[in-house]
Structure formats: C-alpha cells, structure tokens
Amino acid sequence: MLRPREEKKDWFDVVWFKGAIPKLSFTMWIANYDRLPTRSRLAGWGMPISPLCPFCSSHDETREHLLLSCQYSKDVWREVLLRCQSPTAVITNWAELLSWIRNSPS
C-alpha cells in the first residue's frame, strides 16, 4: 500500500529548489527537524563529550545557539546580512531565519 502524501512543509521550497547544492539541502533538511548532531545532542546520547559550544564555551551547543545566538554566529550573520544588503534584518530564531531566506530577493 502506498503512503498517503503528506502536506508540503512550509520550509520545503527553502531547502529543495532547482539548482540547490544537495549537501547543503540535506544539512538544511536535517536542521529543520532539529536533528543536527550538536554537542548537546551527542552528550545527551551518552557520548563522552562536553555539551558546550566550541566557539564560546559558555552555552550548550544547540541548533539555535550554533547557528544563531553564539557571538561567533552573530558576527558571521552580521557580515552575511551586510553583503546581502539587509543590515537591519534581525534573525534570532529558526522561524525568522526561514522567513528571511524565503523572502530574500535572490
């Protein structure tokens, strides 16, 4: 028996689009499900690893921290937004990131 079609996710077009680099699409797909192998997740699985972020060593490395709230990430995003001519954009959570990507002109 065939599985019924699931409703298309609101982030589908952000991840899977013509010309997308498969490796990046796969990583973004995994990130959307909050399944990146961050230190916090690995430590939660019993791996003998510190859950702290390797960049700042002050917060657990989660998806949001690693990609959005770590000072290192904020510095990277500031440069990205400047180069994309969106210096006033504020991205503080995953939903805002997806919205910014979806609404970007290019």
CNS distance restraints for C-alpha pairs under 8 A (distance, minus, plus):
assign (resid   8 and name CA) (resid  12 and name CA) 6.68 0.50 0.50
assign (resid  11 and name CA) (resid  15 and name CA) 6.59 0.50 0.50
assign (resid  11 and name CA) (resid  32 and name CA) 7.88 0.50 0.50
assign (resid  11 and name CA) (resid  98 and name CA) 6.86 0.50 0.50
assign (resid  12 and name CA) (resid  16 and name CA) 5.91 0.50 0.50
assign (resid  13 and name CA) (resid  17 and name CA) 5.79 0.50 0.50
assign (resid  13 and name CA) (resid 102 and name CA) 7.95 0.50 0.50
assign (resid  14 and name CA) (resid  98 and name CA) 7.19 0.50 0.50
assign (resid  14 and name CA) (resid 101 and name CA) 6.87 0.50 0.50
assign (resid  14 and name CA) (resid 102 and name CA) 6.10 0.50 0.50
assign (resid  15 and name CA) (resid  20 and name CA) 7.70 0.50 0.50
assign (resid  15 and name CA) (resid  25 and name CA) 5.10 0.50 0.50
assign (resid  15 and name CA) (resid  26 and name CA) 7.78 0.50 0.50
assign (resid  15 and name CA) (resid  28 and name CA) 6.15 0.50 0.50
assign (resid  15 and name CA) (resid  29 and name CA) 6.31 0.50 0.50
assign (resid  16 and name CA) (resid  20 and name CA) 6.55 0.50 0.50
assign (resid  16 and name CA) (resid  25 and name CA) 6.19 0.50 0.50
assign (resid  20 and name CA) (resid  24 and name CA) 7.52 0.50 0.50
assign (resid  20 and name CA) (resid  25 and name CA) 6.55 0.50 0.50
assign (resid  21 and name CA) (resid  25 and name CA) 6.14 0.50 0.50
assign (resid  22 and name CA) (resid  26 and name CA) 6.02 0.50 0.50
assign (resid  23 and name CA) (resid  27 and name CA) 6.30 0.50 0.50
assign (resid  24 and name CA) (resid  28 and name CA) 6.10 0.50 0.50
assign (resid  25 and name CA) (resid  29 and name CA) 6.00 0.50 0.50
assign (resid  26 and name CA) (resid  30 and name CA) 6.21 0.50 0.50
assign (resid  27 and name CA) (resid  31 and name CA) 6.09 0.50 0.50
assign (resid  27 and name CA) (resid  36 and name CA) 7.81 0.50 0.50
assign (resid  28 and name CA) (resid  32 and name CA) 6.08 0.50 0.50
assign (resid  29 and name CA) (resid  33 and name CA) 6.74 0.50 0.50
assign (resid  30 and name CA) (resid  34 and name CA) 6.40 0.50 0.50
assign (resid  30 and name CA) (resid  35 and name CA) 5.37 0.50 0.50
assign (resid  30 and name CA) (resid  36 and name CA) 5.99 0.50 0.50
assign (resid  31 and name CA) (resid  35 and name CA) 5.73 0.50 0.50
assign (resid  31 and name CA) (resid  36 and name CA) 5.52 0.50 0.50
assign (resid  31 and name CA) (resid  63 and name CA) 7.19 0.50 0.50
assign (resid  34 and name CA) (resid  63 and name CA) 6.60 0.50 0.50
assign (resid  36 and name CA) (resid  63 and name CA) 6.85 0.50 0.50
assign (resid  37 and name CA) (resid  41 and name CA) 6.07 0.50 0.50
assign (resid  37 and name CA) (resid  42 and name CA) 6.23 0.50 0.50
assign (resid  38 and name CA) (resid  42 and name CA) 6.21 0.50 0.50
assign (resid  38 and name CA) (resid  51 and name CA) 7.97 0.50 0.50
assign (resid  38 and name CA) (resid  61 and name CA) 5.88 0.50 0.50
assign (resid  38 and name CA) (resid  62 and name CA) 5.80 0.50 0.50
assign (resid  38 and name CA) (resid  63 and name CA) 6.86 0.50 0.50
assign (resid  39 and name CA) (resid  43 and name CA) 5.95 0.50 0.50
assign (resid  39 and name CA) (resid  49 and name CA) 6.95 0.50 0.50
assign (resid  39 and name CA) (resid  50 and name CA) 6.70 0.50 0.50
assign (resid  39 and name CA) (resid  51 and name CA) 4.60 0.50 0.50
assign (resid  39 and name CA) (resid  52 and name CA) 6.75 0.50 0.50
assign (resid  39 and name CA) (resid  53 and name CA) 7.23 0.50 0.50
assign (resid  39 and name CA) (resid  60 and name CA) 7.39 0.50 0.50
assign (resid  39 and name CA) (resid  61 and name CA) 5.47 0.50 0.50
assign (resid  39 and name CA) (resid  62 and name CA) 7.22 0.50 0.50
assign (resid  40 and name CA) (resid  44 and name CA) 6.14 0.50 0.50
assign (resid  40 and name CA) (resid  50 and name CA) 7.63 0.50 0.50
assign (resid  40 and name CA) (resid  51 and name CA) 4.26 0.50 0.50
assign (resid  40 and name CA) (resid  52 and name CA) 7.07 0.50 0.50
assign (resid  40 and name CA) (resid  60 and name CA) 5.86 0.50 0.50
assign (resid  40 and name CA) (resid  61 and name CA) 5.38 0.50 0.50
assign (resid  40 and name CA) (resid  62 and name CA) 5.95 0.50 0.50
assign (resid  41 and name CA) (resid  45 and name CA) 6.36 0.50 0.50
assign (resid  41 and name CA) (resid  51 and name CA) 7.66 0.50 0.50
assign (resid  41 and name CA) (resid  62 and name CA) 7.53 0.50 0.50
assign (resid  42 and name CA) (resid  46 and name CA) 6.74 0.50 0.50
assign (resid  42 and name CA) (resid  47 and name CA) 5.63 0.50 0.50
assign (resid  42 and name CA) (resid  49 and name CA) 7.25 0.50 0.50
assign (resid  42 and name CA) (resid  51 and name CA) 7.60 0.50 0.50
assign (resid  43 and name CA) (resid  47 and name CA) 4.90 0.50 0.50
assign (resid  43 and name CA) (resid  48 and name CA) 6.40 0.50 0.50
assign (resid  43 and name CA) (resid  49 and name CA) 5.60 0.50 0.50
assign (resid  43 and name CA) (resid  50 and name CA) 6.60 0.50 0.50
assign (resid  43 and name CA) (resid  51 and name CA) 5.78 0.50 0.50
assign (resid  51 and name CA) (resid  60 and name CA) 5.17 0.50 0.50
assign (resid  51 and name CA) (resid  61 and name CA) 5.98 0.50 0.50
assign (resid  52 and name CA) (resid  57 and name CA) 5.26 0.50 0.50
assign (resid  52 and name CA) (resid  58 and name CA) 6.45 0.50 0.50
assign (resid  52 and name CA) (resid  59 and name CA) 5.46 0.50 0.50
assign (resid  52 and name CA) (resid  60 and name CA) 4.21 0.50 0.50
assign (resid  52 and name CA) (resid  61 and name CA) 5.38 0.50 0.50
assign (resid  53 and name CA) (resid  57 and name CA) 4.92 0.50 0.50
assign (resid  53 and name CA) (resid  58 and name CA) 6.75 0.50 0.50
assign (resid  53 and name CA) (resid  59 and name CA) 5.88 0.50 0.50
assign (resid  53 and name CA) (resid  60 and name CA) 5.50 0.50 0.50
assign (resid  53 and name CA) (resid  61 and name CA) 4.41 0.50 0.50
assign (resid  53 and name CA) (resid  66 and name CA) 7.15 0.50 0.50
assign (resid  54 and name CA) (resid  61 and name CA) 7.78 0.50 0.50
assign (resid  55 and name CA) (resid  70 and name CA) 7.68 0.50 0.50
assign (resid  55 and name CA) (resid  72 and name CA) 6.71 0.50 0.50
assign (resid  56 and name CA) (resid  70 and name CA) 6.94 0.50 0.50
assign (resid  56 and name CA) (resid  71 and name CA) 7.29 0.50 0.50
assign (resid  56 and name CA) (resid  72 and name CA) 7.55 0.50 0.50
assign (resid  59 and name CA) (resid  65 and name CA) 7.56 0.50 0.50
assign (resid  60 and name CA) (resid  65 and name CA) 7.43 0.50 0.50
assign (resid  61 and name CA) (resid  65 and name CA) 5.82 0.50 0.50
assign (resid  61 and name CA) (resid  66 and name CA) 5.69 0.50 0.50
assign (resid  62 and name CA) (resid  66 and name CA) 5.82 0.50 0.50
assign (resid  63 and name CA) (resid  67 and name CA) 5.99 0.50 0.50
assign (resid  63 and name CA) (resid  68 and name CA) 7.89 0.50 0.50
assign (resid  64 and name CA) (resid  68 and name CA) 5.24 0.50 0.50
assign (resid  64 and name CA) (resid  69 and name CA) 6.25 0.50 0.50
assign (resid  64 and name CA) (resid  93 and name CA) 6.51 0.50 0.50
assign (resid  64 and name CA) (resid  94 and name CA) 6.78 0.50 0.50
assign (resid  65 and name CA) (resid  69 and name CA) 4.54 0.50 0.50
assign (resid  65 and name CA) (resid  70 and name CA) 5.21 0.50 0.50
assign (resid  66 and name CA) (resid  70 and name CA) 5.89 0.50 0.50
assign (resid  66 and name CA) (resid  73 and name CA) 6.74 0.50 0.50
assign (resid  67 and name CA) (resid  73 and name CA) 5.74 0.50 0.50
assign (resid  68 and name CA) (resid  73 and name CA) 5.56 0.50 0.50
assign (resid  68 and name CA) (resid  74 and name CA) 6.20 0.50 0.50
assign (resid  68 and name CA) (resid  77 and name CA) 7.83 0.50 0.50
assign (resid  68 and name CA) (resid  91 and name CA) 7.25 0.50 0.50
assign (resid  68 and name CA) (resid  92 and name CA) 6.25 0.50 0.50
assign (resid  68 and name CA) (resid  93 and name CA) 6.85 0.50 0.50
assign (resid  68 and name CA) (resid  94 and name CA) 8.00 0.50 0.50
assign (resid  69 and name CA) (resid  73 and name CA) 6.38 0.50 0.50
assign (resid  69 and name CA) (resid  74 and name CA) 6.20 0.50 0.50
assign (resid  69 and name CA) (resid  92 and name CA) 6.86 0.50 0.50
assign (resid  70 and name CA) (resid  74 and name CA) 6.19 0.50 0.50
assign (resid  71 and name CA) (resid  75 and name CA) 6.19 0.50 0.50
assign (resid  72 and name CA) (resid  76 and name CA) 6.38 0.50 0.50
assign (resid  73 and name CA) (resid  77 and name CA) 6.06 0.50 0.50
assign (resid  74 and name CA) (resid  78 and name CA) 6.03 0.50 0.50
assign (resid  75 and name CA) (resid  79 and name CA) 6.51 0.50 0.50
assign (resid  76 and name CA) (resid  80 and name CA) 6.25 0.50 0.50
assign (resid  77 and name CA) (resid  81 and name CA) 5.92 0.50 0.50
assign (resid  78 and name CA) (resid  82 and name CA) 6.16 0.50 0.50
assign (resid  78 and name CA) (resid  87 and name CA) 7.04 0.50 0.50
assign (resid  79 and name CA) (resid  83 and name CA) 6.19 0.50 0.50
assign (resid  80 and name CA) (resid  84 and name CA) 6.12 0.50 0.50
assign (resid  81 and name CA) (resid  85 and name CA) 6.03 0.50 0.50
assign (resid  81 and name CA) (resid  86 and name CA) 4.89 0.50 0.50
assign (resid  81 and name CA) (resid  87 and name CA) 5.11 0.50 0.50
assign (resid  81 and name CA) (resid  88 and name CA) 7.95 0.50 0.50
assign (resid  81 and name CA) (resid  89 and name CA) 7.13 0.50 0.50
assign (resid  82 and name CA) (resid  86 and name CA) 5.76 0.50 0.50
assign (resid  82 and name CA) (resid  87 and name CA) 4.84 0.50 0.50
assign (resid  90 and name CA) (resid  96 and name CA) 7.95 0.50 0.50
assign (resid  91 and name CA) (resid  96 and name CA) 5.45 0.50 0.50
assign (resid  91 and name CA) (resid  97 and name CA) 5.69 0.50 0.50
assign (resid  91 and name CA) (resid 100 and name CA) 7.80 0.50 0.50
assign (resid  92 and name CA) (resid  96 and name CA) 6.63 0.50 0.50
assign (resid  92 and name CA) (resid  97 and name CA) 7.61 0.50 0.50
assign (resid  93 and name CA) (resid  97 and name CA) 6.42 0.50 0.50
assign (resid  94 and name CA) (resid  98 and name CA) 6.32 0.50 0.50
assign (resid  95 and name CA) (resid  99 and name CA) 6.14 0.50 0.50
assign (resid  96 and name CA) (resid 100 and name CA) 6.03 0.50 0.50
assign (resid  97 and name CA) (resid 101 and name CA) 6.20 0.50 0.50
assign (resid  98 and name CA) (resid 102 and name CA) 6.00 0.50 0.50
assign (resid  99 and name CA) (resid 103 and name CA) 6.05 0.50 0.50
assign (resid 100 and name CA) (resid 104 and name CA) 5.96 0.50 0.50
